């Protein structure tokens, strides 16, 4: 086989791998639609988006699950955003090489810890702390789940945000320093704004990572399908969509209304995750186009 033929084979394999991911996602969506859309015929829309989730009595209101998921994910990102971005700035702009050599693998190890292990840590550490600190009857709350989701999202935010900061040309920093500004002013006024699109992409992918998490959230949020309608709802037990699917799917009869509604929840979760990832890809594409225009 000649070198040119080898290149053609490798290119073909890469194309097949790329297209196969699109095929797999499409097949997953088709499967979810086939199993979940019949729920619209079994349960009235008004009941499906109502506020009561009690399948034993025929109540399939998924609104508490959607709002619980969004609330926990939002609080998790509010926690992960400052920690993740500041850590990325430290690694990219400030840390000595030996610190970076130590801290970077630690962050990667954190990303590789199984979520069920983080759930055990949450039960043993965060649940008692939240219960005692806020004087609550139980520490199994949405805030506990948000803290664990933040720990899960931080490695994603740090990794992508650091890469975005590293792509900022050194000429930006040198020009700012030449004007007499301090190092901190250069970081916060020049480097970080120049990488804002990449940082935003990192945050959005962190949101997607937190949105799809199951085990850790299921173990520490209390799994109570109640409407989070008050400001202190984050300090109460909640239930997310992923936790509902994981805890109930093994107990339902195939083809039943409960089964169909769980798949419908999966459709909603899939569409939310897809929207976040598409938005992140769009932001990243805009950043590349802007960079190409600047360089040209």
ZAMI-767916 format. One record per residue (C-alpha): residue number from 0; residue in three letters; chain; y negated, x negated, z negated. Coordinates in pm, 1 decimal. Each point is the difference from the previous one (the first is absolute). Example, Ala and Ser with C-alpha at 12.3 -4.5 7.8 and 13.67 -1.06 7.14 Angstrom:
BEGIN
n = 0	res = ALA	chain = A	v = 450.0	u = -1230.0	w = -780.0;
n = 1	res = SER	chain = A	v = -344.0	u = -137.0	w = 66.0;
This chain:
BEGIN
n = 0	res = UNK	chain = A	v = 0.0	u = 0.0	w = 0.0;
n = 1	res = UNK	chain = A	v = -338.2	u = -140.1	w = 99.9;
n = 2	res = UNK	chain = A	v = -301.2	u = -16.5	w = -228.4;
n = 3	res = UNK	chain = A	v = -169.3	u = 281.5	w = 189.5;
n = 4	res = UNK	chain = A	v = 305.5	u = 223.4	w = -29.8;
n = 5	res = UNK	chain = A	v = 18.5	u = -76.7	w = -372.3;
n = 6	res = UNK	chain = A	v = -363.6	u = 99.9	w = -42.9;
n = 7	res = UNK	chain = A	v = 67.7	u = 325.8	w = 184.7;
n = 8	res = UNK	chain = A	v = 297.3	u = 76.0	w = -227.9;
n = 9	res = UNK	chain = A	v = -200.2	u = -70.5	w = -315.4;
n = 10	res = UNK	chain = A	v = -290.5	u = 209.1	w = 129.2;
n = 11	res = UNK	chain = A	v = 238.8	u = 286.3	w = 75.8;
n = 12	res = UNK	chain = A	v = 150.9	u = -16.3	w = -349.0;
n = 13	res = UNK	chain = A	v = -345.3	u = 7.4	w = -158.3;
n = 14	res = UNK	chain = A	v = -100.1	u = 298.7	w = 213.7;
n = 15	res = UNK	chain = A	v = 319.3	u = 185.3	w = -92.2;
n = 16	res = UNK	chain = A	v = -60.6	u = -69.1	w = -368.9;
n = 17	res = UNK	chain = A	v = -357.0	u = 126.3	w = 29.7;
n = 18	res = UNK	chain = A	v = 91.0	u = 315.5	w = 187.4;
n = 19	res = UNK	chain = A	v = 294.7	u = 68.8	w = -229.8;
n = 20	res = UNK	chain = A	v = -234.1	u = 34.8	w = -298.3;
n = 21	res = UNK	chain = A	v = -185.0	u = 275.5	w = 185.9;
n = 22	res = UNK	chain = A	v = 332.1	u = 166.5	w = 83.3;
n = 23	res = UNK	chain = A	v = 117.7	u = -16.1	w = -362.1;
n = 24	res = UNK	chain = A	v = -322.7	u = 151.5	w = -133.3;
n = 25	res = UNK	chain = A	v = 20.3	u = 275.6	w = 260.6;
n = 26	res = UNK	chain = A	v = 362.8	u = 74.5	w = -90.1;
n = 27	res = UNK	chain = A	v = -90.6	u = 15.6	w = -370.0;
n = 28	res = UNK	chain = A	v = -279.8	u = 245.5	w = 75.8;
n = 29	res = UNK	chain = A	v = 230.1	u = 213.8	w = 216.5;
n = 30	res = UNK	chain = A	v = 260.3	u = 8.0	w = -278.3;
n = 31	res = UNK	chain = A	v = -260.7	u = 100.6	w = -258.6;
n = 32	res = UNK	chain = A	v = -138.0	u = 271.0	w = 226.7;
n = 33	res = UNK	chain = A	v = 346.9	u = 137.1	w = 73.5;
n = 34	res = UNK	chain = A	v = 90.8	u = 24.0	w = -367.8;
n = 35	res = UNK	chain = A	v = -340.4	u = 88.9	w = -144.6;
n = 36	res = UNK	chain = A	v = -172.5	u = 236.6	w = 242.6;
n = 37	res = UNK	chain = A	v = 247.4	u = 287.0	w = -72.2;
n = 38	res = UNK	chain = A	v = -167.6	u = 14.2	w = -344.4;
n = 39	res = UNK	chain = A	v = -298.9	u = 164.0	w = 169.9;
n = 40	res = UNK	chain = A	v = 227.8	u = 287.2	w = 97.4;
n = 41	res = UNK	chain = A	v = 172.4	u = 23.4	w = -339.6;
n = 42	res = UNK	chain = A	v = -307.2	u = -25.6	w = -221.5;
n = 43	res = UNK	chain = A	v = -337.4	u = 165.3	w = 73.7;
n = 44	res = UNK	chain = A	v = -283.8	u = -247.8	w = 55.5;
n = 45	res = UNK	chain = A	v = -195.2	u = 150.2	w = -288.4;
n = 46	res = UNK	chain = A	v = 290.5	u = -65.4	w = -236.6;
n = 47	res = UNK	chain = A	v = 80.8	u = -341.6	w = 146.0;
n = 48	res = UNK	chain = A	v = -351.5	u = -123.7	w = -79.4;
n = 49	res = UNK	chain = A	v = -26.2	u = 180.8	w = -331.7;
n = 50	res = UNK	chain = A	v = -30.9	u = -158.1	w = -343.6;
n = 51	res = UNK	chain = A	v = 345.7	u = 66.0	w = -147.4;
n = 52	res = UNK	chain = A	v = 302.6	u = -221.4	w = 64.1;
n = 53	res = UNK	chain = A	v = 304.2	u = 160.4	w = -161.4;
n = 54	res = UNK	chain = A	v = 281.6	u = 7.5	w = 258.6;
n = 55	res = UNK	chain = A	v = 252.8	u = 164.2	w = -233.2;
n = 56	res = UNK	chain = A	v = -212.3	u = 314.5	w = 1.1;
n = 57	res = UNK	chain = A	v = -92.3	u = -29.7	w = 367.4;
n = 58	res = UNK	chain = A	v = -347.5	u = -147.9	w = -45.4;
n = 59	res = UNK	chain = A	v = -60.7	u = -280.5	w = 248.5;
n = 60	res = UNK	chain = A	v = -369.3	u = -78.4	w = -37.6;
n = 61	res = UNK	chain = A	v = -48.0	u = -362.4	w = 105.5;
n = 62	res = UNK	chain = A	v = -373.4	u = -20.6	w = -74.6;
n = 63	res = UNK	chain = A	v = 52.3	u = -154.0	w = -349.1;
n = 64	res = UNK	chain = A	v = 222.0	u = -266.1	w = 156.8;
n = 65	res = UNK	chain = A	v = -254.7	u = -86.1	w = 270.5;
n = 66	res = UNK	chain = A	v = -292.6	u = -15.7	w = -241.5;
n = 67	res = UNK	chain = A	v = 203.5	u = -195.8	w = -254.7;
n = 68	res = UNK	chain = A	v = 91.7	u = -254.2	w = 267.5;
n = 69	res = UNK	chain = A	v = -359.6	u = -35.9	w = 118.7;
n = 70	res = UNK	chain = A	v = -137.9	u = -29.9	w = -354.8;
n = 71	res = UNK	chain = A	v = 246.1	u = -266.7	w = -109.7;
n = 72	res = UNK	chain = A	v = -45.9	u = -193.8	w = 325.1;
n = 73	res = UNK	chain = A	v = -380.3	u = 17.3	w = -22.6;
n = 74	res = UNK	chain = A	v = -7.9	u = -130.7	w = -356.6;
n = 75	res = UNK	chain = A	v = 250.4	u = -271.8	w = 93.0;
n = 76	res = UNK	chain = A	v = -224.6	u = -121.7	w = 282.3;
n = 77	res = UNK	chain = A	v = -305.9	u = 10.4	w = -227.5;
n = 78	res = UNK	chain = A	v = 191.2	u = -238.8	w = -226.8;
n = 79	res = UNK	chain = A	v = 152.4	u = -215.1	w = 274.3;
n = 80	res = UNK	chain = A	v = -315.9	u = -34.2	w = 210.8;
n = 81	res = UNK	chain = A	v = -208.7	u = -221.4	w = -233.2;
n = 82	res = UNK	chain = A	v = 298.6	u = -204.8	w = -116.7;
n = 83	res = UNK	chain = A	v = 137.8	u = -45.1	w = 350.5;
n = 84	res = UNK	chain = A	v = -327.7	u = -85.5	w = 173.3;
n = 85	res = UNK	chain = A	v = -119.2	u = -231.6	w = -278.5;
n = 86	res = UNK	chain = A	v = 333.3	u = -181.4	w = -0.6;
n = 87	res = UNK	chain = A	v = -16.3	u = -37.9	w = 378.2;
n = 88	res = UNK	chain = A	v = -353.7	u = -139.6	w = -25.7;
n = 89	res = UNK	chain = A	v = 110.5	u = -242.4	w = -269.0;
n = 90	res = UNK	chain = A	v = 296.9	u = -121.3	w = 204.0;
n = 91	res = UNK	chain = A	v = -197.5	u = -33.9	w = 320.9;
n = 92	res = UNK	chain = A	v = -333.0	u = -134.9	w = -122.5;
n = 93	res = UNK	chain = A	v = 27.4	u = -148.7	w = -348.3;
n = 94	res = UNK	chain = A	v = 349.7	u = -96.8	w = -112.0;
n = 95	res = UNK	chain = A	v = 104.5	u = -365.8	w = 21.0;
n = 96	res = UNK	chain = A	v = 306.3	u = -72.9	w = 209.2;
n = 97	res = UNK	chain = A	v = 230.2	u = -42.2	w = -299.3;
n = 98	res = UNK	chain = A	v = -107.0	u = 335.4	w = -145.5;
n = 99	res = UNK	chain = A	v = 51.6	u = 168.9	w = 336.9;
n = 100	res = UNK	chain = A	v = 342.6	u = -162.9	w = 27.3;
n = 101	res = UNK	chain = A	v = 96.9	u = 158.7	w = -332.6;
n = 102	res = UNK	chain = A	v = -178.2	u = 335.5	w = 19.7;
n = 103	res = UNK	chain = A	v = 101.9	u = 90.4	w = 354.9;
n = 104	res = UNK	chain = A	v = 378.0	u = -9.3	w = -70.7;
n = 105	res = UNK	chain = A	v = -55.2	u = 196.8	w = -321.2;
n = 106	res = UNK	chain = A	v = -170.6	u = 276.8	w = 196.3;
n = 107	res = UNK	chain = A	v = 282.6	u = -3.1	w = 254.7;
n = 108	res = UNK	chain = A	v = 253.9	u = 25.2	w = -282.5;
n = 109	res = UNK	chain = A	v = -191.3	u = 299.9	w = -137.0;
n = 110	res = UNK	chain = A	v = 30.8	u = 163.4	w = 342.2;
n = 111	res = UNK	chain = A	v = 376.1	u = -57.5	w = -5.1;
n = 112	res = UNK	chain = A	v = 69.3	u = 150.2	w = -343.4;
n = 113	res = UNK	chain = A	v = 206.3	u = 319.6	w = 42.9;
n = 114	res = UNK	chain = A	v = -195.2	u = 311.6	w = -87.5;
n = 115	res = UNK	chain = A	v = 270.2	u = 112.5	w = -242.0;
n = 116	res = UNK	chain = A	v = -56.3	u = -319.6	w = -200.6;
n = 117	res = UNK	chain = A	v = -371.4	u = 75.3	w = -10.3;
n = 118	res = UNK	chain = A	v = 96.7	u = 348.3	w = -116.9;
n = 119	res = UNK	chain = A	v = 191.6	u = -148.1	w = -293.8;
n = 120	res = UNK	chain = A	v = -300.9	u = -217.6	w = -82.6;
n = 121	res = UNK	chain = A	v = -219.0	u = 307.8	w = 16.5;
n = 122	res = UNK	chain = A	v = 224.4	u = 193.0	w = -238.7;
n = 123	res = UNK	chain = A	v = 20.6	u = -284.4	w = -251.1;
n = 124	res = UNK	chain = A	v = -358.0	u = -130.1	w = 20.3;
n = 125	res = UNK	chain = A	v = -249.6	u = 233.4	w = 162.8;
n = 126	res = UNK	chain = A	v = 134.0	u = 334.3	w = -124.2;
n = 127	res = UNK	chain = A	v = -32.2	u = -91.0	w = -372.6;
n = 128	res = UNK	chain = A	v = -337.9	u = -164.5	w = 62.7;
n = 129	res = UNK	chain = A	v = -144.9	u = 302.6	w = 184.0;
n = 130	res = UNK	chain = A	v = 133.5	u = 236.6	w = -265.8;
n = 131	res = UNK	chain = A	v = -150.8	u = -203.0	w = -284.2;
n = 132	res = UNK	chain = A	v = -328.1	u = -100.5	w = 164.8;
n = 133	res = UNK	chain = A	v = -94.4	u = 353.0	w = 112.4;
n = 134	res = UNK	chain = A	v = 170.7	u = 174.1	w = -294.5;
n = 135	res = UNK	chain = A	v = 216.4	u = 212.5	w = 228.2;
n = 136	res = UNK	chain = A	v = 320.9	u = 189.3	w = -77.7;
n = 137	res = UNK	chain = A	v = 176.1	u = -197.4	w = 274.1;
n = 138	res = UNK	chain = A	v = -70.9	u = -311.4	w = 203.0;
n = 139	res = UNK	chain = A	v = 177.1	u = 141.1	w = 305.1;
n = 140	res = UNK	chain = A	v = -320.8	u = 76.4	w = 187.7;
n = 141	res = UNK	chain = A	v = -156.4	u = -34.8	w = 340.4;
n = 142	res = UNK	chain = A	v = -200.1	u = -298.8	w = -125.9;
n = 143	res = UNK	chain = A	v = 319.3	u = -186.8	w = -85.9;
n = 144	res = UNK	chain = A	v = 130.8	u = 60.5	w = 349.9;
n = 145	res = UNK	chain = A	v = -335.2	u = -106.7	w = 147.8;
n = 146	res = UNK	chain = A	v = 12.6	u = -331.4	w = -188.0;
n = 147	res = UNK	chain = A	v = 347.1	u = -73.9	w = 134.4;
n = 148	res = UNK	chain = A	v = -104.5	u = 99.8	w = 351.8;
n = 149	res = UNK	chain = A	v = -296.0	u = -236.3	w = -31.5;
n = 150	res = UNK	chain = A	v = 238.0	u = -283.2	w = -88.8;
n = 151	res = UNK	chain = A	v = 203.1	u = 87.3	w = 308.1;
n = 152	res = UNK	chain = A	v = -305.4	u = 21.3	w = 230.3;
n = 153	res = UNK	chain = A	v = -181.3	u = -312.1	w = -121.9;
n = 154	res = UNK	chain = A	v = 223.9	u = -253.6	w = 184.8;
n = 155	res = UNK	chain = A	v = -57.2	u = 184.4	w = 329.5;
n = 156	res = UNK	chain = A	v = -376.3	u = 9.8	w = -53.7;
n = 157	res = UNK	chain = A	v = -14.1	u = -366.4	w = -102.9;
n = 158	res = UNK	chain = A	v = 208.5	u = -128.1	w = 291.5;
n = 159	res = UNK	chain = A	v = -183.3	u = 186.1	w = 277.7;
n = 160	res = UNK	chain = A	v = -347.0	u = -40.5	w = -150.4;
n = 161	res = UNK	chain = A	v = 53.9	u = -374.7	w = -40.5;
n = 162	res = UNK	chain = A	v = 104.2	u = -30.3	w = 364.4;
n = 163	res = UNK	chain = A	v = -315.9	u = 188.6	w = 100.0;
n = 164	res = UNK	chain = A	v = -217.8	u = -233.3	w = -206.8;
n = 165	res = UNK	chain = A	v = 171.2	u = -306.1	w = 147.1;
n = 166	res = UNK	chain = A	v = -88.1	u = 113.7	w = 351.5;
n = 167	res = UNK	chain = A	v = -373.7	u = -9.7	w = -73.9;
n = 168	res = UNK	chain = A	v = -138.7	u = -306.6	w = 183.6;
n = 169	res = UNK	chain = A	v = -111.6	u = -289.1	w = -221.4;
n = 170	res = UNK	chain = A	v = -325.5	u = -5.4	w = 192.2;
n = 171	res = UNK	chain = A	v = -99.7	u = 319.7	w = -182.6;
n = 172	res = UNK	chain = A	v = 41.1	u = -169.5	w = -336.7;
n = 173	res = UNK	chain = A	v = -171.0	u = -320.6	w = 112.6;
n = 174	res = UNK	chain = A	v = -296.0	u = 189.7	w = 142.4;
n = 175	res = UNK	chain = A	v = -43.2	u = 196.4	w = -321.4;
n = 176	res = UNK	chain = A	v = 18.8	u = -312.9	w = -215.5;
n = 177	res = UNK	chain = A	v = -246.4	u = -175.0	w = 230.9;
n = 178	res = UNK	chain = A	v = -251.4	u = 278.1	w = -74.3;
n = 179	res = UNK	chain = A	v = 19.7	u = -87.7	w = -369.0;
n = 180	res = UNK	chain = A	v = 206.7	u = 289.8	w = -135.2;
n = 181	res = UNK	chain = A	v = 256.3	u = -60.0	w = -272.0;
n = 182	res = UNK	chain = A	v = 373.8	u = -0.5	w = 46.7;
n = 183	res = UNK	chain = A	v = 36.9	u = 342.0	w = -163.0;
n = 184	res = UNK	chain = A	v = -276.4	u = 144.1	w = 216.1;
n = 185	res = UNK	chain = A	v = 179.0	u = -136.9	w = 304.8;
n = 186	res = UNK	chain = A	v = 326.9	u = 162.7	w = -103.2;
n = 187	res = UNK	chain = A	v = -138.8	u = 343.7	w = -84.5;
n = 188	res = UNK	chain = A	v = -282.1	u = 8.8	w = 251.6;
n = 189	res = UNK	chain = A	v = 154.6	u = -170.1	w = 303.8;
n = 190	res = UNK	chain = A	v = 375.7	u = -62.7	w = -12.7;
n = 191	res = UNK	chain = A	v = 111.8	u = 330.4	w = -149.2;
n = 192	res = UNK	chain = A	v = -221.5	u = 218.2	w = 225.0;
n = 193	res = UNK	chain = A	v = 122.8	u = -195.3	w = 303.2;
n = 194	res = UNK	chain = A	v = 358.1	u = 82.8	w = -97.6;
n = 195	res = UNK	chain = A	v = -69.7	u = 356.7	w = -112.5;
n = 196	res = UNK	chain = A	v = 207.1	u = 157.7	w = 277.3;
n = 197	res = UNK	chain = A	v = 305.4	u = -206.1	w = -89.8;
n = 198	res = UNK	chain = A	v = -53.0	u = 72.3	w = -369.2;
n = 199	res = UNK	chain = A	v = -22.8	u = 371.8	w = 77.5;
n = 200	res = UNK	chain = A	v = 324.3	u = -26.4	w = 195.2;
n = 201	res = UNK	chain = A	v = 161.4	u = -167.2	w = -301.5;
n = 202	res = UNK	chain = A	v = -112.2	u = 282.3	w = -227.1;
n = 203	res = UNK	chain = A	v = 125.7	u = 268.3	w = 239.6;
n = 204	res = UNK	chain = A	v = 339.5	u = -167.2	w = 30.0;
n = 205	res = UNK	chain = A	v = 7.3	u = -24.8	w = -379.0;
n = 206	res = UNK	chain = A	v = -59.9	u = 375.2	w = -10.5;
n = 207	res = UNK	chain = A	v = 292.2	u = 50.7	w = 236.9;
n = 208	res = UNK	chain = A	v = 218.6	u = -223.1	w = -215.9;
n = 209	res = UNK	chain = A	v = -88.9	u = 194.4	w = -313.1;
n = 210	res = UNK	chain = A	v = 33.5	u = 339.2	w = 168.0;
n = 211	res = UNK	chain = A	v = 364.1	u = -55.5	w = 91.3;
n = 212	res = UNK	chain = A	v = 117.1	u = -143.4	w = -332.0;
n = 213	res = UNK	chain = A	v = 269.3	u = 202.6	w = -176.5;
n = 214	res = UNK	chain = A	v = 201.8	u = -146.3	w = -286.6;
n = 215	res = UNK	chain = A	v = -275.9	u = -151.8	w = -210.5;
n = 216	res = UNK	chain = A	v = -209.2	u = 316.3	w = 21.4;
n = 217	res = UNK	chain = A	v = 293.9	u = 229.2	w = -69.4;
n = 218	res = UNK	chain = A	v = 86.5	u = -193.6	w = -315.4;
n = 219	res = UNK	chain = A	v = -341.0	u = 2.3	w = -170.4;
n = 220	res = UNK	chain = A	v = -207.7	u = 298.7	w = 115.4;
n = 221	res = UNK	chain = A	v = 186.7	u = 267.9	w = -194.3;
n = 222	res = UNK	chain = A	v = 102.3	u = 197.9	w = 312.2;
n = 223	res = UNK	chain = A	v = -191.4	u = 313.6	w = -95.7;
n = 224	res = UNK	chain = A	v = -105.9	u = 198.9	w = 311.2;
n = 225	res = UNK	chain = A	v = -332.6	u = 120.8	w = -139.4;
n = 226	res = UNK	chain = A	v = -334.3	u = 31.9	w = 176.6;
n = 227	res = UNK	chain = A	v = -235.1	u = -291.5	w = -77.1;
n = 228	res = UNK	chain = A	v = -311.6	u = 214.4	w = -23.4;
n = 229	res = UNK	chain = A	v = -183.6	u = -171.3	w = -288.3;
n = 230	res = UNK	chain = A	v = -165.3	u = -338.3	w = -40.9;
n = 231	res = UNK	chain = A	v = 261.0	u = -108.1	w = -254.0;
n = 232	res = UNK	chain = A	v = 293.1	u = 104.4	w = 219.8;
n = 233	res = UNK	chain = A	v = 76.7	u = -367.7	w = 62.3;
n = 234	res = UNK	chain = A	v = 87.8	u = -23.8	w = -372.8;
n = 235	res = UNK	chain = A	v = 257.3	u = 277.6	w = 34.1;
n = 236	res = UNK	chain = A	v = 349.8	u = 5.0	w = 150.1;
n = 237	res = UNK	chain = A	v = -3.8	u = 44.3	w = 377.8;
n = 238	res = UNK	chain = A	v = 249.0	u = 6.3	w = 283.6;
n = 239	res = UNK	chain = A	v = -29.0	u = -161.8	w = 339.8;
n = 240	res = UNK	chain = A	v = 157.3	u = 100.0	w = 329.1;
n = 241	res = UNK	chain = A	v = 225.6	u = -305.4	w = 12.4;
n = 242	res = UNK	chain = A	v = 125.2	u = 59.8	w = -353.7;
n = 243	res = UNK	chain = A	v = 76.5	u = 363.0	w = 83.1;
n = 244	res = UNK	chain = A	v = 205.8	u = -92.0	w = 305.6;
n = 245	res = UNK	chain = A	v = 188.3	u = -275.2	w = -182.9;
n = 246	res = UNK	chain = A	v = 80.2	u = 206.3	w = -308.5;
n = 247	res = UNK	chain = A	v = 97.6	u = 327.7	w = 168.1;
n = 248	res = UNK	chain = A	v = 149.5	u = -84.1	w = 338.6;
n = 249	res = UNK	chain = A	v = 339.6	u = -89.5	w = -146.6;
n = 250	res = UNK	chain = A	v = 31.7	u = 337.3	w = -173.2;
n = 251	res = UNK	chain = A	v = -82.4	u = 246.3	w = 279.5;
n = 252	res = UNK	chain = A	v = 233.5	u = 167.8	w = 244.5;
n = 253	res = UNK	chain = A	v = -35.1	u = -117.9	w = 358.5;
n = 254	res = UNK	chain = A	v = -190.7	u = 253.9	w = 207.2;
n = 255	res = UNK	chain = A	v = -131.8	u = 194.7	w = -299.1;
n = 256	res = UNK	chain = A	v = -366.5	u = 93.2	w = -35.9;
n = 257	res = UNK	chain = A	v = -44.6	u = -262.9	w = -269.4;
n = 258	res = UNK	chain = A	v = 151.8	u = -258.5	w = 234.0;
n = 259	res = UNK	chain = A	v = -235.1	u = 99.0	w = 281.3;
n = 260	res = UNK	chain = A	v = -307.9	u = -12.8	w = -223.2;
n = 261	res = UNK	chain = A	v = 90.5	u = -349.8	w = -120.2;
n = 262	res = UNK	chain = A	v = 13.3	u = -114.3	w = 361.4;
n = 263	res = UNK	chain = A	v = -330.6	u = 173.2	w = 61.6;
n = 264	res = UNK	chain = A	v = -144.4	u = -208.0	w = -284.1;
n = 265	res = UNK	chain = A	v = 143.1	u = -301.1	w = 180.8;
n = 266	res = UNK	chain = A	v = -189.3	u = 106.3	w = 315.2;
n = 267	res = UNK	chain = A	v = -326.9	u = 20.3	w = -193.8;
n = 268	res = UNK	chain = A	v = 61.7	u = -340.7	w = -156.8;
n = 269	res = UNK	chain = A	v = 93.7	u = -149.9	w = 337.9;
n = 270	res = UNK	chain = A	v = -317.8	u = 131.3	w = 161.9;
n = 271	res = UNK	chain = A	v = -216.4	u = -133.3	w = -285.0;
n = 272	res = UNK	chain = A	v = 156.9	u = -345.2	w = 23.5;
n = 273	res = UNK	chain = A	v = -24.8	u = 5.2	w = 379.2;
n = 274	res = UNK	chain = A	v = -369.0	u = 93.4	w = -14.1;
n = 275	res = UNK	chain = A	v = -74.7	u = -284.9	w = -241.4;
n = 276	res = UNK	chain = A	v = 186.4	u = -256.7	w = 209.8;
n = 277	res = UNK	chain = A	v = -158.9	u = 119.8	w = 324.3;
n = 278	res = UNK	chain = A	v = -343.3	u = -21.9	w = -160.8;
n = 279	res = UNK	chain = A	v = 75.4	u = -352.8	w = -123.4;
n = 280	res = UNK	chain = A	v = 115.8	u = -103.4	w = 347.7;
n = 281	res = UNK	chain = A	v = -312.2	u = 148.9	w = 154.7;
n = 282	res = UNK	chain = A	v = -224.7	u = -187.2	w = -243.4;
n = 283	res = UNK	chain = A	v = 187.3	u = -324.3	w = 68.8;
n = 284	res = UNK	chain = A	v = -31.4	u = 52.2	w = 376.9;
n = 285	res = UNK	chain = A	v = -373.8	u = 58.8	w = -32.1;
n = 286	res = UNK	chain = A	v = -29.7	u = -324.5	w = -194.8;
n = 287	res = UNK	chain = A	v = 182.2	u = -195.6	w = 271.0;
n = 288	res = UNK	chain = A	v = -217.1	u = 152.1	w = 271.2;
n = 289	res = UNK	chain = A	v = -313.9	u = -88.8	w = -194.0;
n = 290	res = UNK	chain = A	v = 121.2	u = -355.4	w = -50.6;
n = 291	res = UNK	chain = A	v = 76.1	u = -35.8	w = 370.7;
n = 292	res = UNK	chain = A	v = -348.8	u = 123.3	w = 90.4;
n = 293	res = UNK	chain = A	v = -159.4	u = -249.1	w = -241.2;
n = 294	res = UNK	chain = A	v = 204.1	u = -289.4	w = 136.7;
n = 295	res = UNK	chain = A	v = -75.6	u = 95.1	w = 359.8;
